[in-house]
Amino acid sequence: MELESACGGFDPAPALRCVVAIPVRNEAERIGECLRALDVQEGLGASELGVVLFLNNCTDGTAHVVAALPHPRRLVVRVIERVFDGANAGWARREAMEAAADWLEEGGGDAADGVILTTDADSRVPADWVARNLAAITDGVDAVAGRIALDEADAARLPAALHARGSLEGAYEVLLTELEALIDPVPHDPWPRHWTTSGATLAVRLGTYRRVGGMPPLAVGEDKAFVSSLLSSDARVRHDPDILVVTSGRLDGRAPGGAADTMKLRCEVPESPCDPRLEPLPRALFRFAWRRRLRRLHASGRLRRDRLWAPWLGVRPDDAAAILRLPALGAMLAAVEAATPHLAYRPLRPRELRAHIRMATAALTLLRGLGRFGRSDRSTGAAGRLRGTAVERTGNA
């Protein structure tokens, strides 16, 4: 085990394949559990996994707690302490991930093969978390997004109405995700998959991380913006339903505008809008069909020649020309959706969810019955696991 501090400089780095970046602010009560979960990762030998703890603006003695923890058996830990008046959640995660990237590059060799993972200080990863992420990347993807579930003790203190809403949102999300996978399949991200993009469980190749410019230092939603940048660059992102991280369900969050504030708002305003992606079913189906159409036009080399898609979607000719000059299909798809009024997101209200769940269920049954979309026992089982943890939607807006 090796514990390093930025204050005294870092010793020469061992050769590591992956480093976990963790932004930390006032987590004296939970940082121990977070590190212990990382210290029991399966399939790794001693000193094969690095961890960056980026302590920013801590005032609760987190640094003392970290220093007093028993030495991990398998981790090499670097502790960085920083005080910065302009700090926010995205800035802290970016600093942690930049430090992780620099560390991987210190090891020499083909540093681009290194992997950066990130989680939160109030989260506990399963024992196979690193192994599952590395396996997905070895299979050929550039980044992996896992799912989250609320800590049971924290969840038990939340209002029943919040759980009920989370279950409905989760059920509709699973239906939309499967419909999207059937209508607009993506080879590297097949069904079963999910929609979660949380900083509590992300992994990315070092070379890909550098290519997209790193984690954006946004005050809110840096994780979603990062995954969007990956998709816009045509990076292969796998939304793995079998990676599940437990995170806190507290209402006194450390990051303004984060999951805790979202849950708090939903307690105070029960009819606050759903996640923007939980849109009316007809609009969602229209979106999936057009993505499929544009993807196929691009694959056949006809997207730049066949301009009929632009007037059909209400995209102005000058905007269409600018879109076609973009270097990646992912960027084109995002730009098309931003340019057309027909694909603007209009989130549902909670009271509308049940009706759209019924419609989505009927649409899915129809698509399955067409016989063109095979389903294996494995995908059915994974879908069940997704539905079984639908309550994760409670704090994943």
Helices and strands as residue ranges (DSSP letters): E 2-5, G 6-8, E 18-24, H 31-39, E 49-56, H 62-68, E 75-82, H 89-106, G 111-113, E 115-118, E 123-124, H 129-138, E 143-150, H 152-156, H 160-183, E 202-205, H 206-211, H 222-232, E 237-247, H 259-268, H 281-299, H 309-313, H 317-324, H 329-339, G 341-343, G 350-352, H 353-369, H 377-388, G 390-395
